[in-house]
């Protein structure tokens, strides 16, 4: 019984260290914004199955902002599509 408990405690300690390491890596690794984003225009109205069909092929759009936020995504798309 003690051997099983020691193994279990060791496993839980390892899992805790992995979680803490991943959390620290996310905090320290600030992801930079991409240079380009992929955009695909969709139909303005859904069909009978509530699915928006693509109207154009996917395009690469230049993303010239430092922060990857929704407002910056909208700005890049509106600049690209006028």
Secondary structure, 3 states (H helix, E strand, C coil): CHHHHHHHHHHHHHHHHHHHHHHHHHHHCCCCCCCEEEECCECCCCCCCCCCCECCCCEEEECCCCCCCHHHHHHHHHHHHC
